[in-house]
Amino acid sequence: MVGAAADPWYDYLTFPIAPLVLLVQLVAVFLPSRPWRWALGLGCPLAIVAMFLYVDTVPVKAEGVNLGAAVFVLWLMASAVLLIAAVSLELVRHSRAPRFVDE
Protein backbone atom coordinates (compact mmCIF):
# COMPACT_ATOMS: atom_id res chain seq x y z
CA MET A 1 0.00 0.00 0.00
CA VAL A 2 1.36 3.38 -0.97
CA GLY A 3 0.47 6.75 0.50
CA ALA A 4 -0.92 7.89 3.80
CA ALA A 5 -2.24 4.46 4.81
CA ALA A 6 1.25 2.94 4.61
CA ASP A 7 2.80 5.76 6.63
CA PRO A 8 3.36 4.63 10.23
CA TRP A 9 2.51 8.08 11.63
CA TYR A 10 2.04 6.68 15.13
CA ASP A 11 5.76 5.93 15.23
CA TYR A 12 6.30 9.69 15.11
CA LEU A 13 5.03 9.76 18.69
CA THR A 14 7.69 7.27 19.67
CA PHE A 15 10.83 8.75 18.30
CA PRO A 16 10.63 12.57 18.51
CA ILE A 17 7.83 13.25 21.02
CA ALA A 18 8.50 10.77 23.83
CA PRO A 19 12.16 11.84 24.23
CA LEU A 20 11.03 15.46 24.45
CA VAL A 21 8.55 14.52 27.18
CA LEU A 22 11.40 12.72 28.93
CA LEU A 23 13.55 15.86 28.62
CA VAL A 24 10.76 17.93 30.19
CA GLN A 25 10.63 15.42 33.04
CA LEU A 26 14.39 15.73 33.54
CA VAL A 27 14.17 19.54 33.65
CA ALA A 28 11.29 19.27 36.12
CA VAL A 29 13.58 17.59 38.65
CA PHE A 30 15.53 20.85 38.96
CA LEU A 31 12.62 23.30 39.07
CA PRO A 32 12.45 25.43 42.24
CA SER A 33 8.66 25.20 42.58
CA ARG A 34 7.42 22.04 44.28
CA PRO A 35 3.96 22.00 42.63
CA TRP A 36 5.53 22.25 39.16
CA ARG A 37 8.06 19.53 40.01
CA TRP A 38 5.30 17.15 41.08
CA ALA A 39 2.92 18.09 38.25
CA LEU A 40 5.52 17.55 35.55
CA GLY A 41 7.14 14.63 37.36
CA LEU A 42 3.86 12.72 37.41
CA GLY A 43 2.39 14.12 34.20
CA CYS A 44 5.25 13.10 31.93
CA PRO A 45 5.13 9.37 32.75
CA LEU A 46 1.34 9.49 32.39
CA ALA A 47 1.73 11.10 28.96
CA ILE A 48 4.15 8.38 27.89
CA VAL A 49 1.78 5.69 29.19
CA ALA A 50 -1.10 7.28 27.24
CA MET A 51 0.99 7.34 24.05
CA PHE A 52 2.07 3.73 24.66
CA LEU A 53 -1.51 2.57 25.16
CA TYR A 54 -2.57 4.31 21.97
CA VAL A 55 0.29 2.94 19.87
CA ASP A 56 -0.24 -0.52 21.35
CA THR A 57 -3.82 -0.57 20.05
CA VAL A 58 -2.70 0.03 16.47
CA PRO A 59 -3.18 -3.22 14.52
CA VAL A 60 0.03 -5.07 13.71
CA LYS A 61 0.92 -4.99 10.03
CA ALA A 62 2.16 -7.90 7.93
CA GLU A 63 5.66 -7.47 9.38
CA GLY A 64 4.30 -8.68 12.72
CA VAL A 65 6.15 -6.06 14.74
CA ASN A 66 4.91 -2.94 16.48
CA LEU A 67 8.20 -1.08 16.91
CA GLY A 68 6.51 1.97 18.35
CA ALA A 69 5.11 0.02 21.30
CA ALA A 70 8.44 -1.69 21.93
CA VAL A 71 10.33 1.60 21.98
CA PHE A 72 7.68 3.13 24.25
CA VAL A 73 8.45 0.46 26.81
CA LEU A 74 12.05 1.70 26.86
CA TRP A 75 10.92 5.34 27.20
CA LEU A 76 8.56 4.29 29.98
CA MET A 77 11.36 2.54 31.87
CA ALA A 78 13.56 5.64 31.55
CA SER A 79 10.67 7.78 32.77
CA ALA A 80 10.15 5.49 35.77
CA VAL A 81 13.84 5.80 36.66
CA LEU A 82 13.56 9.60 36.47
CA LEU A 83 10.45 9.51 38.66
CA ILE A 84 12.23 7.41 41.27
CA ALA A 85 15.19 9.80 41.16
CA ALA A 86 12.86 12.80 41.58
CA VAL A 87 11.14 11.24 44.58
CA SER A 88 14.53 10.39 46.09
CA LEU A 89 15.74 13.96 45.60
CA GLU A 90 12.55 15.28 47.17
CA LEU A 91 13.12 13.07 50.21
CA VAL A 92 16.72 14.27 50.49
CA ARG A 93 15.59 17.91 50.22
CA HIS A 94 13.05 17.36 52.95
CA SER A 95 15.36 15.43 55.28
CA ARG A 96 18.24 17.91 55.03
CA ALA A 97 16.27 21.02 55.86
CA PRO A 98 12.59 20.32 56.43
CA ARG A 99 11.83 23.87 57.52
CA PHE A 100 13.36 25.34 54.34
CA VAL A 101 11.52 23.09 51.90
CA ASP A 102 9.40 25.24 49.64
CA GLU A 103 5.72 24.81 50.28
C-alpha positions, 0 to 999 in steps of 0.5 A: 500500500502506498500513501498515507495508509502505509505511513506509520505516523504513530511511530512519530510519537515514539521517536521525537515526542517521547524523548522530548517529554522525557527531557521535560521530566528531567528539567522538572527535577531541577525546578524550584517550585514544588507544585511544578516539580510534582505536576511535571514529574507525574504528568510526563510518565502518564503522557508516555503511558497514554501514548504507549496505550494508543500505539499498542492498540494500532493493529500489527501490520504484515511485518508482525512487529509494532516497533513503536510500542516496543520503543515506548516500553524503553521510554517508559522505563527511563521515565520510571527511573527519572520519577524514582530519582525525583522522589529520592531527591525530594526526600533528600531535600526534605530530610536535610532542611525540612523547615526550608523546603518550599511549600 
